[in-house]
Amino acid sequence: MERFRDATDEEAALVSSWAYSAWRAMVSEGRKEETAKSYTRTFVRLFEEERKAPSEMATQEFFELTKASPKNKSGNGQRAASVAAFRKFYDSIQGDVSKLERPDETLKFCQVSLPGMVKARAPKRKEPESEAAQAKESNGPVAEAENGRTVKKRKREPRHEDVEGTAENGRPQKHPHEQPQDASNDTPQEASAPVVERKVVKLDQVFALLGSVDAAQRSSDPERSGSRPRVLFVHGRDPAKMMTSRVHGVYTELEETKDGRPAFEKVDHEKKTYISYVGDKKTWRMSVSLTSQGDFAKVKEPADLPWQVSRPWKVFNGDGSYDEDAALRCDFLDPEKPAPDLEVEVCLPMWPPAGQMGTSSSSKRPRPPPAESQPTSNAGDTKLNPRVLKILGLDNSIKNASRVMGVYAEQAMQHSEQPVFKKTDEAKPSFLYFDAQKERWRIAKSLEDKGDFAHVKDKGQLPWLLKKPWKVYDGDKYAEVPGLRVEEADPSILEAAEANVQKRSTKAAENRSKVERKASTKIRDRKWLGQQMSADELPLQALRELPQDAPSGHDAWRYVKWEPSHNRALFQFRGIRFQTTQFGSREMSLSSDRRLGLDWTRIGWNSFQNQAMALALAMERKAMPPTRPGKSITGPLFLHRAARDLVGATPGRHAASIMSTKLVRAQ
């Protein structure tokens, strides 16, 4: 592997984005999500081992060497398969990093962990020098050792000058534990962490949000400048076109500059986008970072500020080139002037108010947002005078048709500032809601489910206003179903739909009750008959059907073992143990490490010899798939002429004789 170029720190920081984007591409192509996730994790581990540049790992030579490696062979070809999947994705986007999507930090399977690796994240604030000095001089329970590892230090004994008073005996007086201070008086170490929140707000609310966030940051960082950064607004592009959601939004000016021009960062804590100037090319660009290659959009004009650009921006079209978009604009937002009546999506770190640091005075974790911002499948009720919709047009042969189609009523709660609709089926409810993070409407079992029955990537305000076709999961992949329709319905149908669901539920419950009563009666009768007999006594009904016992001294008495304590007879045949179960049962239990490859419903008494011989031969050739020992196989017993199967008698020597006689003859 030495012939391949090592990855730079910048390339290593983007490997998580490469892995996540490749995983998304595999899933969209119809590959199972778990399979795609396994390939992605294998690729990430391969990078952590080799640390080669992504462009090198996408070559045919790298694939062939990986395929021939011993680790690939011992891993059933998983490493080579993961490289092949990555190569396919890399070639599809021609190695353009501007097409990559940044994963959420909670997606562990695509995260890269390397010693000394610089992750592509927003830089952490530096600790003030005064605080750093205090931390070094303090005698807290944990301090930094010379080698960088944390070491425990013994608690310092209080000195007389450290306490405000002393007891009468001259000993230092202990101070009681103080109550936690207000958030405004907390030190930076005690300040609570922010909670990231995505929301759609009016443009005139942006300055209020930025002001509250900036104030919280200044209170937690004394060295932070008090001046308000300049803000610009990118808008105008068609929402249906590529890169719209990535470039649209509000941008704030950074403290650092790029090639003598100010740089701006999008107000999105999860999907960072930057506007910066490249002096060598005299080009303003929108990109995933200030140093990355590839742009979301660009314009060649040496203007001093982005909102002074007069030429049209060129936006990446997904085919390796850029198209002009005269509608895309960058406008400066003057805080002294009224903002346009427009909405914009922001994702900001929201600091909790004072007193919401945690459940204990020592907790540094923030409390979660209010319950209304985190709705669950059990939260909320049907809205008063709700809007009603119905979903139809899906073929009943599709796996999830019954979970998708039906009547849905609007709920009192909302999700991502959009209405939530719940299907009128309490037994198997489904929810239709908008997922702002993935920019799609979904139909799922609950609002927290990662998977869904169907979805459509459309930002329409209401489900019946969507233009794009829905994709429905058919058990293997998501397939477009143009016939699926979501229509607004008259609220009067809600009562009829609920009555129909209740009727079906009642009928299903009655059918289950009948089956349970019938089975219970049959088992009760069989057990009662069995309990009336001893191990050596059978009623006339059974005796008329049974052959005579094996003669004295016959091998049957040696092969079949009777265990009265367990009410069972058992025998071994070619290494396989067969046993009858307790009276009242309709099972034949198998104790073996391999499963019987027989159709039990078709095995008759007269064919036992041939079936047993074929079974033993097949198992000797290891043709049967492995299973757990003691696997019970249900269905009509092939020993159906045994007394216990006729009247539920305890398996005695007559039943044992039947089994063993045929067994000996088969051998």
N, C-alpha and C positions, 0 to 999 in steps of 0.2 A: 504493500500500500504506500510505500515511500514515494512512488512516482507521482502520486496525486498531490495537488496543492492543499496545504492546510488552510482551514477557514480563519479569516480575520475575526477580530472581536465583533465587528459590525455584522459580519455574516453569521457568526454564532448566535448573536442576539436575535436574528430573524428566523432561526431554525424552527422555533415554536410556531411562528406564523406560517412557515412552509408546511409543517406537519398538519396544522389545523386546517389550512386551505386544501391540502391534498385529501384529508379525511372528508371534508365537505363535498369535494368533487366526487369521491368514491360513493358516498351515500346518494348524491343526486343522480348518479349513473345507475342506481338500482342495487348496489351492493348492500348486504345486510350491515346494519350499524355496528354490531359487535365485531364482525369480521374486519370492517374498515378500521375500527378502533384498534384491533389487534395488530394490523399491518402498520398503523401509525406509530404505535408504541414501540414496535420492533425497529422501525426506521430511526426513531429518536434514540433508542439504546445503541444502535449501530453508529450513529453520529457521535454519541458520547464516548464510544470506544475508539473510533478512528479519528474523529474531529477533522474531517475533510470538508472542503467547500461544497455547498449544495450543487454548484455547477459541475463539480468533479463527480459527485455521487450520482448524477443523472446521465453519466456516459455509459456506453455499451461495455467498455473495458472494465469499469468498476463493477458493473452487473455480473460479468463473466467471472471475475475474481471472487466476488461474493458467493456466487453459485458454486464454485469449486472449493470453497473453504470447508474445513471439517465442522465448524460450528453450524453452518447451514445444513449440512447433511444430518447432523445429530438432531437438529431442530426441525426435521421434516420439511426443509425448503422454505421455512418461514422468512428467513432473512432475504433470500433472493426474491421472493414474492413481494416483500415490502419495497425493495429497491425498484422492482419492475413497476409497481403501482405509482411510486414517486416519479419515476422517469416519464410515465404517461402524462401525469399532471404537469410536470416541468415543461415538457414539449408542447402541451396544449396552450400554455400561456407564454411560451418562448422565453422563459426565465425572467419575466418582467415582475419585479417585486412590487410594483404599484398595484398589482391585482391581488396581493395577499391580504388576508383578513387576520386581524390580531385576535388571538383567543382570550377568553376570560381566564383569570388566574385560577379559578376553581376547576378548570378542565385539566386535571393532573396528567392525563395520558399523553398530552402533547407538549408538556413543559420540559425544558432541557435544564439539566443541572450539571454544571462543570466548575471545577475549582478556578476561581478568579474570573469567571465569565461575567461580563457586563450585560445585564438584561436591558432590553429595550423598554424602559419604563421612564416615567417622569422622575427627575432627580429628587432625591430626598433633601429636605432642608438641612442646612448645616447647623450644628449645635453652637450657640454663642460661645465665644472664647471664655467668658466669665463662668458659664455653666460647666464647660469642659474642665476648667481649672478646679471648680468646686467638686466635680465628680472625681477627679484624680486625688484631691486632698481628703475627700470624705472617707470615713471608715465604714461604709455600708457592708451588707452581707456578701456582696459580690464585687470584685474588682478585676481589672484587666491585668493579666500576667504579661511578662515580656514576650512570650511566644504567641500572644494573641488569644490564648485560651482563657476561659474564665476560671478563677480560683476563689474558693470561699475564704473569707477572712473572719477571724473571731471578733465578736462584738466588743467594741471599745468600752471599757469601764468608765462611767461618768466621773469627771473631776469636780472638785468643789466649786471651781469657778464657772462650771457649766450650768449649775443649778441656781435658781433664783433665791432659794432659801434652804435652811437646814432644820433638821429636827432638833429637839431639845438635847438629845444625846450626842449631837455633833455630827451625826451621819448624814450623808446627802439625802435630801427629800426627793422621792420619786414624783414625777409629773404624771398626772392622769392623762389618758389618751384624749387628744383634742378632736373636736368634730371637724370633718372635712370642710375646707373653705369654699366660698362661692367660686364658681367657675371663673369669674373675672379676676380673682386673686390667686388662682392656681399657677403653679410653676409649669414650664413646658412639659416636664416629665409627668405631671399629674393631669394635664389636659386630656380630655377624652378624644378618641379618634373619630374622624368623620364617617358618616354613612353615605355611600354613593346612592344617588337617587336620579332616575331619568324621568323627565316630565315635559309636556308640551305646554308652553306659556305664551301669553301675549307679549309682543315685542316691547311694550311699554313697561313690562314687569322685569325685564332683563337687568336693568340697572339696580333695581331693588335687590334682586337675588345676588348679583355680583357684589353689591355693597355689603350685604350681610356676610357673604363668604369671605370677602376681603377683610372685613372687620374681625371675623373669627380667626383668620390666619395671622393678622397683625397682632391680635391679643396673645396668640400662641408663639409668635416669632417677633421679639422686640426689635430685631434688626431689619425687619421688613419695611420697605419704604411706605410712607403714608400717602403718596400721590396716587391718584386714580389712573390706571392704564387706559390707553385709547382702545375703543371698541369698533369693530367693523362687522357688517352684516353681508353674508354671501347668499344670494338668492336669484330667482328668475329662471332656472333651468327646469325643463319638463320633468315632473316627478317620475314618469314612466321610463325615462332614459337612464342609461348606465352612469354610475358615479354620482348621481344626484344626492343621495342621502349622505355620501361621504364628504362632499364639498359644501353642501348647504349648511348654514348655521351661523352662530355668533362666534367671533374670534376676538381675543384680547391680546394686547401687546405684551411681549415678553421683555424682561430686563436686558437680555442679551441682544446683540445685533448680528446681522449676517451680511458681510461684504459692504459695510457702511450703510446699510438700510435696516429699518426695524423689522423684527420678525413677530409673527402672530400665531397664537395657538387656539385651536377650536375648543369651545366650552363643552367638552365631551370627555369625561374621565375614563371611558372605556375604549373608545375608538378615536385615537389622537389623529389630528390632521393639522399640518403647519403651512403657513404662507410665508415664504422667504424669497430673498433675491439672490441670484447667482451672477456675480459681477463679470466673470469670464464670458458668459453667454448673454449678458444683458437681458436676463429673463426672470420674470416673476413666476413662481411655481407653487402649486399645492401638492404636498407629499406627506408620506407617513412619518417622516422625521426630517430634521434639518440637514442631515448628511446622507440620507438614503438615495439610491439610484432609482430612476423611474418616477413619473409624476402622475397624479390624478388629473391635473389641469395645468396649463402654462400659457404664458403670453410673452412674446419678445418685445419688450419696450422698457427703456431705462428710466421709468418714472420714479420719483422720490418715494411715493406711497402707493399702495395697491389701489386705493379708490381714485387715484389720478390717472390710472391706465385708460387709454382711449381706444385701443385696438381690441378686437374680440378675443376672448379666451379660447384656447383649443383644449378639448376634453378627450381623455382616452376613450376609445370606442370598443375596446375588447378584442380587436383584430390586429393589434400591434401598431396602430396608427392613431392619430388625433384628428378630431373633427372640430371645426369652428362652431361656436355657439354664441351668437350675438346677444342672446337673452341673458346669459350669465353675467351677473354684476357684483361688484364689491362696493358697498356704500358705507361711508363713515357715519356712525351713530353719535350725534351730538347730544350730550345729556341735557343741554339747555333748551333743546327744541323738542316738540312733540314727536313721538315715534310713529311710524306707519302702522295702520291697523292690520297687522299680520301676526301669524303664530310661528313659533320656532321651537324646535326640540333641543333641550339642553340636558346634560348629565353632569351634575355638580356634586362635590363632596359637601354634604350638609352637616354642619356641626350641631349636635343636640343642645338644647337650652341648658341653662344652669340647673344643676341638681339631677341631671339625667345621665350620670356617668356609669352607673351600674347598681347592683343590689347591695354592695358593701362599700365601705369607705376606702378600701384598698383596691377596688376594681378599676381597671383602666379601660374596660370594654364598654362601648356605647350601648345604650338600650336600643332595641329595634324600633323602626318607625311605628307610628300608630297602626292599630289593627286594620283600619279601613284601607291602608295602602298595601296590606298583605292579605287579600281575601283568600279564603280556602273554599274547598268544595262544600263545606258545611256552614260557611258564613253567609249571612244574608238570607232574605226571604224574597218571594215574588213581589215585584214592585206593584204599588197601588196603580190601577189602570195601566197595566203593562202593555207594551207593544208585543205583538205575537208574530212569529214567522213559521213557515213550514218548509221542510227540505224534502224534495222528491226528485224522481228521475234516475235513481240509482238501481241498477239491476240487482234483484234479490240473490243472484248467484255469487255476487261479490261478498267476500268474507265479512266485512264490517257494515254491510248495508243496513242491518237492523239497528246498529248503534248510531248510525248517522241520520237516517230518515226519520221523520216524525214532526211533531209540533213542539216549538220552543217558546218559552215565555221569558220576558225581560225580568232580570233580577234587580233588587234594590242596590246591590253593590256594583262597583265598576272595576275594570282592569285596564291599566294603561290609559286612563281617562276616556275609555270607551265602554259602551254598554256590554253586559254579559247576559247571555241567553241560556236557559237551562231546559233540557228536554223533559216533557211531562211523563216521566217514567221513573218512579222512585226506586224500583228494583234495580234498574240498570240506567242510571242517569248519564247524560252527556252534556258537555258545556261547549258553547260557541262563544269565542272571545278573541280579542286582538292582542297579539304578542308584539309589543313595541320593540323589544330587543332584536327579534328576528324579522320584524316588519311583515307579519303575515297574520291572517285570520286562521284560527285553528278550531277543530272539533275534537275534543279529547274527553277522557274519563273524568279528569279533574283539572283545576287550574294549575296544579303543581306538577302534573305528569310531564315527563320529558318527551315521550312519544305522543302521537295523536292518530286518530282514525282518518282524518283528512285535513288538508290545509291549502291555502292559496296565498301567494305573495302579492298582496294588493293592499294599498293604503286607503281604500274607500272608507267613508265615515260610517256606513251601515252595511251589514252583510248582503242585503238585497240590492245594493248599488255597485257591487263588485263587477268588474269587466272580464277579468282573467279566469280561465278554467280552473276548477278545483282538482287537486291531486288526492287520490284515495289509496290507502294502504290495502293491498289485496292479500296480505299474508307473507309476501316475499319482497315486494317493492312498492313504491308509490307510482301510480299511473294516472295520467290525466283522464278525466271523465267529463267531456263537454256537456253530457246530458244532465249532470247534476245541477239542480236549480235551487236557489234560495229565494223564496217569495214572501213578501209581507202579507199577513193574513188578518182576517177579521177577528178581533178578540173574542167574538161569540163562539168560535170553534174550540176555544180553550176548555170550556166545560165538557163538551162532547168528547174531546180527546182524553181528558182525565177520566171520564166515565168508562171509555173504551179500555184504557190501560188498567183500570180497577177491575173490569170484567175479566180481562185476560189473566190478571194476577190471581183472581179468585178461582178461575177454572183450573189454572196450573196447580194451585194449592190443593184443590179437591182431587185432582188426578194423582198427585204425590201421596196424598193421604190414603187413597184406595190401594195404591201399589204397596205402601208400607203395611197396611192392615192385612192384605192378602199374604204378603211374605211372612209377616209375624204369625199368622194363623198356621201356615204351612210348617214353619219351623217348630212351632209349639206342638203340633200334632206329631211330627217326626220325633221330637225329643221325648214326648210322653211314651210313644211306642218303644223307643229304645230303652227307656228307664224301666220298662216292665220285664225286661229280659236280663238274664245273666249272660256271661261270656260264652257259655256252652249250651244255651237253650235258644231255639229259634221257633217261631210260630209255624203252624202248618202252611200258611201262605208262602213262607220262604222255603220250607222243606220241599214243597212240590216243584219249586223252580231250581233247586240246587242238585248238582250231581252228588254222588257218594263221596265221602271223605277219601283221601288218599290212603291206600292200604298201609298197615303197620310196617315200619321200616323203610317206607318210601322216602326219596330224597326231599320231598316237599316238607316233611317235618323238620328236616335239617336246615333248609334254605330260608323258610319263613319264620320270623321271630315275632312272638306275641308279647306285648307289654301291657298287662292289665292296668297298671298304674296310670298309663296315658291313654288307655282305650284305643290302641292302635296296633295294626299288624304291618310289618315292614319287611322288605327283602332287597338284596343287592343284585343288580344285573349289569355285567360288564362295567363295574365301577360306578354305576348309578344306583342311588337308593330311592326306592318307591315306598310310600307309606300311605295307609288309609288314615284319615283324620277322625276326630271324635264323632260320635253319633249325632245325627241332625245336620251334618255338614254335607255339602255337595262338591267338595274339592278333593283333588289328588295333589298332595304336596310332594315336591321334588327337592331333594337335598343333593345338590351337585354344583359344580362350578361352571356348568354350561347349560344353556337353555334348550328344552326339547323343541325340535323343529317339526312338530306334528300339528295337524288340525284336529283338535280333540273332539270336535263335534262330528267328525266323520269316522272315527275309529270304532269299529264294532268288535264284539267278543271274538268272532271267528277269525278276524284279521290280526289278533294280538301277536301271534308268532311272527308274521312277516314284518309288522311295524316295529316290534322290539328288535329284530335282527337288523333292520335298516337303520334304526336309531343308533344302535351300538356301533355299526359300521361308520355312520356319518360322524359320530362323536370321536371315534378313533382317528379319523382323518382331520379332526379339528375344524369341521365345517360349520359348527354352530357358533354364533356370537356369544361372548362371555356375559354372564349375569351374576347377580348376587346369590350366594348360597341360600337355600331354603326358600326359593321362589315358588309361590303357590300359583297353580294354573287352574283357573275356574272353567266351568262348563260341564256338560254331561260326562260322567265317568266312562272311560272305555271299558271298565270292569262293571258294566251296568247290570250284569246278572248276579252280582254279589248281593247277599241278603241285606246288607245295610243300605244299599241303594234302592231296594224295593220297598222296604218298610221302615227304614231308619234304625235298624237293629245295631247293637254294638258289634263291631267286627269280631267275630269269634273264629274258632278253628275251621268252620265251614268256609267262611270267606277266605281265610288263609289257604285252605286247601285248593280253592279255585285258582287263586293267583299262582301258587307254587306249582300246581300240576301243569298248567300251561307253560310256566316258566321252564320247568325241567324238560318238557317235550320240545320246547324251542331250542334248548341247548343241545 
